[in-house]
């Protein structure tokens, strides 16, 4: 599988994503996730919000659903939340860590 599962198409709010953690070894240290991909030869560090998003993506969720949940838990506006979530999940998708879900 290529790192980017859908070509160059940008993600949008209705896209449903799920994490692709088959090859990712993870641990949580002080509330922040540290991951290592043996296949990619890379290590990843997530802040507490990124860790929470990673946990939420254990089950398929739309980006809109992620933003709705995050806005209920954090003091963040609609536009900022969508912009920051899209930035993170685009980066994760480029690394092969999340993928579009068939659900």
C-alpha positions in Angstrom: 0.0 0.0 0.0 1.3 3.4 -0.8 1.6 5.9 2.0 -1.2 8.1 0.5 -4.2 5.9 0.0 -6.2 8.3 -2.1 -3.8 10.1 -4.4 -3.6 13.8 -4.0 -7.2 14.4 -3.0 -7.6 16.7 0.0 -9.7 15.4 2.9 -13.0 17.1 3.8 -15.3 17.0 6.8 -17.4 14.1 5.6 -14.5 11.8 5.0 -14.4 8.9 7.4 -11.0 7.9 8.7 -9.6 5.1 10.9 -6.1 4.7 12.2 -3.8 2.2 10.5 -1.8 1.1 13.5 -0.9 -2.5 12.4 2.8 -1.6 12.2 2.9 1.1 14.8 4.2 0.3 18.3 2.9 2.8 20.8 3.1 3.8 24.4 1.8 6.8 26.3 4.1 8.9 28.5 2.7 11.7 30.6 -0.5 11.7 28.6 1.3 11.9 25.2 1.6 9.1 22.7 4.9 8.0 21.3 4.8 5.7 18.3 7.4 3.8 16.3 6.9 2.4 12.9 9.4 -0.4 12.2 8.3 -0.5 8.6 8.8 3.2 8.0 11.8 3.5 10.3 10.2 6.5 12.0 9.2 7.7 15.4 6.2 9.9 16.1 5.3 12.1 19.0 1.8 13.4 19.7 0.8 16.1 22.1 -2.2 15.5 24.3 -4.8 16.6 21.8 -3.1 14.5 19.0 -3.1 11.6 21.4 -6.8 12.0 22.0 -7.5 12.2 18.2 -5.5 9.0 17.8 -7.5 7.3 20.4 -10.8 8.5 18.8 -9.6 7.1 15.4 -9.5 3.6 16.8 -13.0 3.4 15.3 -14.0 4.9 12.0 -15.0 8.5 12.4 -15.7 11.4 10.1 -13.6 14.5 10.4 -16.8 16.4 11.2 -17.5 13.9 14.0 -14.0 14.4 15.4 -14.4 18.2 15.4 -17.8 17.9 17.0 -16.3 15.9 19.9 -13.2 18.1 20.2 -15.3 21.3 20.3 -17.3 19.8 23.2 -14.1 19.1 25.1 -11.8 22.0 24.2 -12.3 25.8 23.9 -11.9 25.9 20.1 -14.0 27.5 17.3 -15.4 25.7 14.3 -13.0 27.0 11.7 -9.9 26.6 13.9 -10.9 23.1 14.9 -11.5 21.9 11.3 -8.3 23.6 10.1 -6.1 22.0 12.8 -7.7 18.5 12.6 -7.4 18.5 8.8 -3.7 19.5 9.1 -3.0 16.6 11.6 -5.0 13.9 9.7 -3.5 14.9 6.4 0.0 14.5 7.9 -1.0 11.2 9.5 -2.4 10.0 6.2 0.8 11.0 4.3 2.7 8.8 6.8 0.3 5.9 6.3 -0.9 6.2 9.9 -4.6 6.8 9.0 -6.6 5.8 6.0 -10.0 6.4 4.5 -12.5 3.9 5.9 -14.8 1.9 3.8 -17.5 2.4 6.4 
